[in-house]
């Protein structure tokens, strides 16, 4: 039987290659998939960390069939790791929540508003906006109902990463017109695109225009 380190190394290699079908099969077959991915969320390589976020969503989908309770446990664990009382902060916890809620619709009524409640919590402001964009790719109307006013308010944020991700989420949830105020914003923005598994360089204006 492979050791824990060998299983982690195999998972990391899987994320480096990032073949979605292979990740899905691994998520269904590896009993400790969530434990392994939690460790990879702290990897030195930013792209591996981001792909671990997307893998977490796929693990949630695998655990959520047919009963969402397994996926619910993942979400609760991620929320706990956002709390100082947990003894260790998972910086990418909002992103994990977003990937899970995008993948398991049954969890959105319970947790989408909880996710949105972290919009102004440090150090999760940028990550929460990315997470809402991730959910909006799957359920735009639900994100619009849960967070559109708060996202619109943060279009004026001085941090380009915050306002850019807010524009991205708002444009996906309510249409590009909702973020039109930033259409000409030239500030650079780097976004992880879960559809391709890549980090993409863009601008706040392009995100606002829905061109991402």
C-alpha positions as CSV (number, residue, x, y, z in Angstrom):
1,X,0.0,0.0,0.0
2,X,1.3,3.5,-0.9
3,X,2.4,5.7,2.0
4,X,0.7,9.0,2.7
5,X,3.6,10.9,1.2
6,X,3.5,8.8,-2.0
7,X,-0.3,9.4,-2.3
8,X,0.3,13.1,-1.8
9,X,3.0,13.2,-4.4
10,X,0.8,11.2,-6.9
11,X,-2.0,13.7,-6.3
12,X,0.3,16.7,-6.8
13,X,1.5,15.2,-10.1
14,X,-2.2,14.8,-11.1
15,X,-2.8,18.5,-10.4
16,X,0.3,19.5,-12.3
17,X,-1.1,17.7,-15.4
18,X,-4.7,18.8,-14.5
19,X,-6.7,16.5,-16.6
20,X,-10.3,17.0,-15.3
21,X,-11.5,13.5,-16.0
22,X,-8.5,12.0,-14.2
23,X,-9.1,14.4,-11.2
24,X,-12.7,13.3,-11.1
25,X,-11.7,9.6,-11.1
26,X,-9.2,10.2,-8.4
27,X,-11.7,12.1,-6.3
28,X,-14.1,9.1,-6.4
29,X,-11.5,6.4,-5.7
30,X,-9.1,8.0,-3.1
31,X,-10.6,7.6,0.4
32,X,-8.4,10.4,1.8
33,X,-8.8,12.7,-1.2
34,X,-10.0,15.7,0.9
35,X,-7.2,15.2,3.5
36,X,-4.6,15.1,0.7
37,X,-6.0,18.2,-1.0
38,X,-6.0,20.1,2.2
39,X,-2.3,19.7,2.4
40,X,-1.8,20.7,-1.2
41,X,-3.7,23.9,-0.5
42,X,-0.5,25.0,1.2
43,X,1.8,24.0,-1.7
44,X,4.7,26.4,-2.6
45,X,3.5,26.5,-6.2
46,X,0.6,28.9,-6.6
47,X,-0.8,27.0,-9.6
48,X,-0.9,23.7,-7.7
49,X,-2.7,25.5,-4.8
50,X,-5.3,26.8,-7.2
51,X,-5.8,23.5,-8.9
52,X,-6.2,21.9,-5.4
53,X,-9.1,24.4,-4.9
54,X,-10.8,23.1,-8.1
55,X,-10.0,19.5,-7.0
56,X,-11.8,20.2,-3.7
57,X,-14.9,21.1,-5.7
58,X,-14.7,17.8,-7.6
59,X,-14.2,15.9,-4.3
60,X,-17.3,17.6,-3.0
61,X,-19.2,16.6,-6.1
62,X,-18.0,13.0,-5.6
63,X,-18.9,13.0,-1.9
64,X,-22.3,14.7,-2.6
65,X,-23.7,11.8,-4.7
66,X,-26.3,10.8,-3.8
67,X,-26.3,12.3,-0.3
68,X,-24.8,15.8,0.2
69,X,-23.8,15.1,3.8
70,X,-20.3,14.1,2.9
71,X,-19.8,17.4,0.9
72,X,-21.5,19.3,3.8
73,X,-18.8,18.0,6.1
74,X,-16.1,19.4,3.8
75,X,-17.7,22.8,3.7
76,X,-18.0,22.9,7.5
77,X,-14.4,21.9,7.9
78,X,-13.3,24.7,5.5
79,X,-15.4,27.2,7.5
80,X,-13.9,26.0,10.8
81,X,-10.4,26.6,9.3
82,X,-11.4,30.2,8.7
83,X,-11.8,30.6,12.4
84,X,-8.9,31.7,14.7
85,X,-10.0,29.0,17.1
86,X,-9.1,26.3,14.7
87,X,-5.4,27.0,15.4
88,X,-4.4,27.3,11.7
89,X,-5.9,29.5,9.0
90,X,-6.7,28.1,5.6
91,X,-6.2,31.1,3.4
92,X,-7.9,29.5,0.5
93,X,-11.0,28.5,2.4
94,X,-13.4,30.8,0.6
95,X,-12.2,29.5,-2.7
96,X,-12.8,26.0,-1.5
97,X,-16.3,26.9,-0.5
98,X,-16.9,28.4,-3.9
99,X,-15.7,25.4,-5.7
100,X,-17.8,23.1,-3.5
101,X,-21.0,25.2,-3.8
102,X,-20.5,25.4,-7.6
103,X,-20.3,21.6,-7.7
104,X,-23.0,20.7,-5.2
105,X,-26.2,22.7,-5.8
106,X,-27.9,21.2,-2.7
107,X,-25.5,23.1,-0.4
108,X,-26.2,26.5,-1.8
109,X,-29.4,27.3,0.1
110,X,-27.5,26.6,3.4
111,X,-24.0,28.0,2.7
112,X,-24.1,30.6,-0.2
113,X,-25.1,33.5,2.1
114,X,-22.6,32.3,4.7
115,X,-19.9,32.6,2.0
116,X,-21.1,36.1,1.1
117,X,-20.8,37.1,4.7
118,X,-17.0,37.0,4.4
119,X,-16.8,39.7,1.7
120,X,-15.3,42.2,4.1
121,X,-13.4,39.9,6.3
122,X,-9.6,39.9,6.2
123,X,-7.7,38.1,4.8
124,X,-10.6,36.7,2.7
125,X,-11.9,39.7,0.7
126,X,-10.3,38.8,-2.6
127,X,-10.9,35.1,-2.2
128,X,-14.5,35.5,-1.3
129,X,-15.1,37.5,-4.5
130,X,-13.4,34.8,-6.6
131,X,-15.5,32.2,-4.8
132,X,-18.7,34.0,-5.7
133,X,-17.6,34.2,-9.3
134,X,-16.9,30.5,-9.2
135,X,-20.5,29.9,-8.0
136,X,-21.9,32.4,-10.5
137,X,-20.4,30.4,-13.4
138,X,-22.8,27.6,-12.3
139,X,-25.7,29.5,-10.7
140,X,-25.7,33.2,-11.7
141,X,-29.2,34.0,-10.4
142,X,-28.4,32.6,-7.0
143,X,-25.3,34.7,-6.6
144,X,-27.1,37.8,-7.8
145,X,-29.8,37.2,-5.2
146,X,-27.3,36.6,-2.4
147,X,-24.6,39.2,-3.1
148,X,-25.2,41.6,-6.0
149,X,-25.5,44.7,-3.9
150,X,-22.4,44.0,-1.9
151,X,-20.4,43.2,-5.0
152,X,-21.6,46.4,-6.7
153,X,-20.6,48.4,-3.6
154,X,-17.0,47.0,-3.8
155,X,-16.5,48.1,-7.4
156,X,-15.0,51.2,-5.9
157,X,-12.5,49.4,-3.7
158,X,-9.0,50.8,-4.0
159,X,-7.5,47.3,-4.2
160,X,-7.5,46.3,-7.9
161,X,-7.6,42.6,-7.0
162,X,-10.7,43.1,-4.9
163,X,-12.6,45.3,-7.3
164,X,-11.5,43.2,-10.2
165,X,-12.8,40.0,-8.7
166,X,-16.0,41.8,-7.6
167,X,-16.5,42.9,-11.2
168,X,-15.9,39.4,-12.5
169,X,-18.4,37.9,-10.1
170,X,-21.0,40.7,-10.7
171,X,-20.7,40.5,-14.5
172,X,-21.1,36.7,-14.3
173,X,-24.1,36.9,-11.9
174,X,-26.0,39.9,-13.3
175,X,-24.5,40.6,-16.8
176,X,-21.7,42.9,-17.9
177,X,-23.9,46.0,-17.6
178,X,-23.9,45.5,-13.8
179,X,-20.1,46.2,-13.7
180,X,-20.0,48.7,-16.5
181,X,-18.5,51.4,-14.2
182,X,-15.2,49.6,-14.4
183,X,-15.2,48.8,-18.1
184,X,-12.2,51.0,-18.8
185,X,-10.2,50.2,-15.7
186,X,-6.7,49.3,-16.9
187,X,-5.4,47.9,-13.6
188,X,-3.8,44.4,-14.1
189,X,-5.5,41.4,-12.6
190,X,-4.4,37.8,-12.4
191,X,-7.3,35.3,-12.1
192,X,-7.4,31.5,-11.8
193,X,-9.8,30.2,-14.4
194,X,-11.3,26.9,-13.2
195,X,-12.5,26.2,-16.7
196,X,-9.0,25.8,-18.0
197,X,-7.0,25.2,-14.8
198,X,-4.7,28.2,-15.6
199,X,-3.7,31.5,-14.1
200,X,-4.7,34.2,-16.6
201,X,-3.5,37.8,-16.8
202,X,-6.2,40.2,-17.6
203,X,-7.4,43.7,-16.5
204,X,-10.1,44.9,-14.2
205,X,-11.9,46.4,-17.2
206,X,-11.9,43.1,-19.1
207,X,-13.3,41.4,-16.1
208,X,-16.0,44.0,-15.8
209,X,-16.9,43.7,-19.4
210,X,-17.4,39.9,-19.1
211,X,-14.6,39.3,-21.5
212,X,-12.8,36.9,-19.3
